[in-house]
């Protein structure tokens, strides 16, 4: 059994069909089938069994697949590490970010490219739950997320806390500063993650601490969509203040909430057990002057 056979087997397991796996591996179907058969004969077990049109892992196949994924990830990390010793910083740095934290990205990308012109970026967006999965699946190396988030598998740099503000239509008549109780009867629109606990729950709990249940007329995972709805006069959005740095504010009025004690926390995170490329380490260093590393 060699690393090539392991890669073939893992790809078949993930694709569920020899035909799809062969296409992904850019090879013909018969030799791939032969490699799988040879691997099963060598190990003396059946690794995949047919269920309808798909192939599914047997119990032995499940064990091998978990080990195969670990070996392939470590091999990929080893290749990157060895290449970086000789070649310096170049290649692609994959980063994820929630839209409400995107303001951390543009200037850093600009200055990073000026310093390391051979590095390219691959940027993915999503909510914190989705970005955490991207990290686990090795689709990104770093991610900027909003907390809370289950952090057992991640190391992270905490970013500065962010107060919530009320974003209203410009035509509404309201003072520059309001109290939480002023929101009691307003139609509110909140960010809501696709999965898991997030900003939505923080805002609801803050309202309840002030003695009322919020009148939520819309929940949405996309800040840009919420701001568009605010412009129409539909209602008020409660968002972390830094969110507004990434979006145009024409037609909007940003109101401070004087007695809101809850703040949004965010962090840049990465897998604890993953080798970080030198590119990722250098990018993390752009946050070091004001943040602290936590394992």
C-alpha positions as CSV (number, residue, x, y, z in Angstrom):
1,X,0.0,0.0,0.0
2,X,1.4,3.4,-1.0
3,X,0.3,7.0,-0.8
4,X,-1.1,6.9,-4.3
5,X,-3.4,4.0,-3.5
6,X,-4.5,5.8,-0.3
7,X,-5.4,8.9,-2.3
8,X,-7.3,6.8,-4.9
9,X,-9.2,5.0,-2.1
10,X,-10.1,8.3,-0.3
11,X,-11.3,9.9,-3.5
12,X,-13.6,6.9,-4.3
13,X,-15.0,7.0,-0.8
14,X,-15.7,10.7,-1.1
15,X,-17.2,10.6,-4.6
16,X,-19.2,7.4,-4.0
17,X,-18.7,6.1,-7.5
18,X,-15.7,4.9,-9.5
19,X,-16.7,7.0,-12.5
20,X,-16.8,10.2,-10.5
21,X,-13.6,9.5,-8.7
22,X,-11.8,8.7,-12.0
23,X,-13.0,12.0,-13.4
24,X,-11.8,13.9,-10.4
25,X,-8.4,12.1,-10.5
26,X,-8.1,12.7,-14.2
27,X,-7.6,9.0,-15.0
28,X,-9.5,6.2,-16.7
29,X,-12.0,4.1,-14.8
30,X,-10.5,0.5,-15.3
31,X,-7.1,1.2,-13.8
32,X,-8.8,2.9,-10.8
33,X,-11.0,-0.1,-10.2
34,X,-7.9,-2.3,-10.5
35,X,-6.1,-0.2,-7.8
36,X,-9.0,-0.5,-5.4
37,X,-9.2,-4.3,-6.0
38,X,-5.5,-4.6,-5.4
39,X,-5.7,-2.6,-2.2
40,X,-8.6,-4.8,-0.9
41,X,-6.7,-8.0,-1.8
42,X,-3.6,-6.8,0.0
43,X,-5.5,-5.9,3.1
44,X,-7.8,-9.0,2.9
45,X,-10.9,-7.0,3.5
46,X,-13.8,-5.4,1.6
47,X,-13.4,-1.7,1.8
48,X,-16.4,-0.5,-0.2
49,X,-19.7,-2.2,-1.1
50,X,-22.3,-1.3,-3.7
51,X,-25.6,0.2,-2.5
52,X,-27.7,0.9,-5.6
53,X,-25.6,3.1,-7.9
54,X,-23.3,4.2,-5.1
55,X,-20.4,2.7,-3.2
56,X,-20.5,2.9,0.6
57,X,-17.7,2.3,3.1
58,X,-17.7,-1.0,5.0
59,X,-16.7,-0.9,8.7
60,X,-13.1,-1.7,7.6
61,X,-13.4,1.0,5.0
62,X,-14.5,3.6,7.6
63,X,-11.3,2.9,9.6
64,X,-9.0,3.1,6.6
65,X,-10.7,6.3,5.3
66,X,-10.2,8.1,8.6
67,X,-6.6,7.2,8.7
68,X,-6.2,8.0,5.0
69,X,-7.6,11.5,5.4
70,X,-5.1,12.1,8.3
71,X,-2.2,10.8,6.3
72,X,-3.1,12.8,3.1
73,X,-3.5,16.0,5.2
74,X,-0.2,15.5,6.9
75,X,1.5,14.7,3.5
76,X,0.1,17.9,2.0
77,X,1.3,19.9,5.0
78,X,4.7,18.3,4.8
79,X,5.0,19.2,1.1
80,X,4.0,22.8,1.8
81,X,6.5,23.1,4.7
82,X,9.4,21.7,2.7
83,X,8.7,23.9,-0.3
84,X,8.5,27.0,1.9
85,X,12.0,26.3,3.3
86,X,13.5,26.6,-0.2
87,X,11.1,28.9,-2.0
88,X,10.1,31.5,0.5
89,X,6.6,33.0,0.5
90,X,4.5,32.3,-2.6
91,X,1.4,30.4,-3.6
92,X,-2.2,30.8,-2.4
93,X,-3.4,31.8,1.1
94,X,-7.0,30.7,1.7
95,X,-8.9,32.8,4.2
96,X,-12.5,32.9,5.3
97,X,-14.4,35.8,6.8
98,X,-17.9,36.6,7.9
99,X,-19.3,39.6,6.1
100,X,-19.6,41.6,9.3
101,X,-15.9,41.3,9.9
102,X,-14.8,42.0,6.3
103,X,-13.4,45.4,7.3
104,X,-10.3,43.6,8.7
105,X,-9.4,42.3,5.3
106,X,-8.9,44.9,2.5
107,X,-6.0,47.0,4.0
108,X,-4.2,43.9,5.2
109,X,-4.5,42.2,1.8
110,X,-3.1,45.3,0.2
111,X,-0.1,45.7,2.5
112,X,0.6,41.9,2.5
113,X,0.7,41.8,-1.3
114,X,3.1,44.8,-1.3
115,X,5.4,42.9,1.1
116,X,4.9,39.4,-0.5
117,X,4.1,40.0,-4.2
118,X,4.2,36.2,-5.0
119,X,1.3,35.4,-2.6
120,X,-2.2,35.2,-4.0
121,X,-5.4,35.1,-2.0
122,X,-8.5,32.8,-2.0
123,X,-11.3,34.4,0.0
124,X,-14.4,32.6,1.1
125,X,-17.4,34.0,3.0
126,X,-20.0,32.5,5.2
127,X,-21.4,32.5,8.7
128,X,-19.1,31.5,11.6
129,X,-20.5,27.9,11.7
130,X,-19.8,27.4,8.0
131,X,-16.3,28.9,8.2
132,X,-15.5,26.6,11.1
133,X,-16.4,23.7,8.9
134,X,-14.3,25.1,6.0
135,X,-11.3,25.0,8.4
136,X,-12.0,21.4,9.5
137,X,-12.3,20.4,5.8
138,X,-9.0,22.2,5.0
139,X,-10.8,24.5,2.5
140,X,-9.4,27.6,4.3
141,X,-6.3,28.0,6.6
142,X,-7.6,31.0,8.6
143,X,-11.0,32.4,9.3
144,X,-12.3,35.6,10.8
145,X,-15.5,34.8,12.7
146,X,-18.0,36.2,15.1
147,X,-18.3,34.5,18.5
148,X,-19.8,32.6,20.2
149,X,-18.4,29.5,18.6
150,X,-17.3,26.1,19.9
151,X,-13.5,26.6,20.1
152,X,-12.2,23.2,21.3
153,X,-10.5,22.4,18.0
154,X,-9.2,25.9,17.3
155,X,-6.5,28.3,18.3
156,X,-7.4,31.9,17.9
157,X,-6.6,35.6,18.2
158,X,-9.3,37.6,19.8
159,X,-10.2,40.9,18.0
160,X,-11.4,44.1,19.7
161,X,-15.0,43.9,21.1
162,X,-17.6,45.6,19.0
163,X,-20.7,47.6,20.4
164,X,-24.1,47.0,18.9
165,X,-25.7,50.0,17.1
166,X,-29.2,50.5,15.7
167,X,-29.3,51.1,12.0
168,X,-32.5,53.0,10.9
169,X,-33.8,54.6,7.7
170,X,-32.4,58.1,7.3
171,X,-35.9,59.5,7.1
172,X,-36.8,58.3,10.6
173,X,-36.7,61.0,13.2
174,X,-34.6,59.8,16.1
175,X,-31.8,61.2,18.3
176,X,-28.1,60.3,17.8
177,X,-28.2,58.2,21.0
178,X,-31.1,56.0,22.3
179,X,-31.7,53.6,25.2
180,X,-32.5,49.9,24.9
181,X,-36.1,50.5,26.0
182,X,-36.5,52.8,22.9
183,X,-36.3,49.7,20.9
184,X,-39.2,47.9,22.7
185,X,-41.9,48.8,20.1
186,X,-39.7,49.1,17.0
187,X,-39.8,46.5,14.2
188,X,-36.4,44.9,14.5
189,X,-34.3,42.9,12.0
190,X,-31.5,40.7,13.2
191,X,-28.6,38.7,11.8
192,X,-29.2,34.9,12.3
193,X,-26.7,32.2,11.6
194,X,-27.6,29.3,9.3
195,X,-26.7,27.0,12.2
196,X,-25.7,27.5,15.8
197,X,-25.9,30.3,18.4
198,X,-24.7,33.8,17.4
199,X,-25.5,37.5,17.3
200,X,-29.3,36.9,17.2
201,X,-29.3,35.2,20.6
202,X,-27.0,38.0,22.0
203,X,-29.4,40.7,21.0
204,X,-32.5,38.8,22.2
205,X,-30.9,38.2,25.6
206,X,-29.9,41.8,25.9
207,X,-33.5,42.9,25.2
208,X,-34.8,40.5,27.9
209,X,-32.3,41.9,30.4
210,X,-34.0,45.2,29.9
211,X,-37.4,43.7,30.5
212,X,-38.9,43.2,27.1
213,X,-39.1,40.7,24.2
214,X,-38.0,42.3,20.9
215,X,-40.4,42.7,18.1
216,X,-38.4,40.8,15.4
217,X,-40.0,41.0,12.0
218,X,-37.0,39.6,10.0
219,X,-34.0,37.4,10.6
220,X,-31.3,36.9,7.9
221,X,-27.7,35.7,7.7
222,X,-26.7,38.5,5.4
223,X,-25.9,42.0,6.7
224,X,-26.1,43.5,3.2
225,X,-29.7,42.2,2.8
226,X,-30.7,43.6,6.2
227,X,-29.3,47.0,5.3
228,X,-31.2,47.1,2.0
229,X,-34.4,46.3,3.9
230,X,-33.6,49.1,6.4
231,X,-33.4,51.6,3.5
232,X,-36.9,50.8,2.4
233,X,-38.2,51.8,5.9
234,X,-39.2,48.3,6.9
235,X,-37.5,48.4,10.3
236,X,-34.4,48.8,12.4
237,X,-31.3,46.5,12.2
238,X,-29.2,45.8,15.2
239,X,-25.6,45.2,14.1
240,X,-22.0,45.3,15.4
241,X,-20.7,48.8,14.7
242,X,-17.7,47.7,12.6
243,X,-20.1,46.0,10.2
244,X,-20.9,49.4,8.7
245,X,-17.3,49.9,7.7
246,X,-17.8,47.3,4.9
247,X,-21.1,48.6,3.5
248,X,-22.3,51.9,2.0
249,X,-24.4,53.8,4.6
250,X,-26.3,56.1,2.2
251,X,-30.0,56.3,3.2
252,X,-29.1,55.0,6.7
253,X,-28.8,56.5,10.1
254,X,-26.5,54.8,12.7
255,X,-27.7,55.3,16.3
256,X,-25.6,54.6,19.4
257,X,-27.4,52.5,22.1
258,X,-26.2,54.1,25.4
259,X,-27.1,51.3,27.9
260,X,-26.5,48.2,25.7
261,X,-24.0,46.2,27.8
262,X,-23.6,43.3,25.3
263,X,-20.8,43.6,22.8
264,X,-20.0,41.4,19.8
265,X,-16.8,39.5,20.0
266,X,-14.8,38.2,17.1
267,X,-11.6,36.3,16.4
268,X,-9.3,35.0,13.7
269,X,-9.1,31.2,14.1
270,X,-7.3,28.2,12.8
271,X,-7.1,24.4,13.5
272,X,-5.0,23.5,16.5
273,X,-3.5,20.4,14.9
274,X,-2.8,21.8,11.5
275,X,0.6,23.0,10.2
276,X,0.3,26.7,9.4
277,X,2.0,27.8,6.3
278,X,4.5,30.7,6.6
279,X,2.0,32.7,4.6
280,X,-0.6,32.2,7.2
281,X,1.8,33.0,10.0
282,X,2.9,36.2,8.4
283,X,-0.8,37.2,7.9
284,X,-1.5,36.5,11.6
285,X,1.3,38.8,12.5
286,X,-0.6,41.7,11.0
287,X,-3.0,41.3,14.0
288,X,-0.3,40.9,16.7
289,X,0.2,44.6,17.8
290,X,-3.3,44.8,19.4
291,X,-4.3,41.1,19.9
292,X,-3.2,38.2,22.0
293,X,-2.6,34.6,20.8
294,X,-4.7,31.9,22.6
295,X,-4.3,28.2,22.2
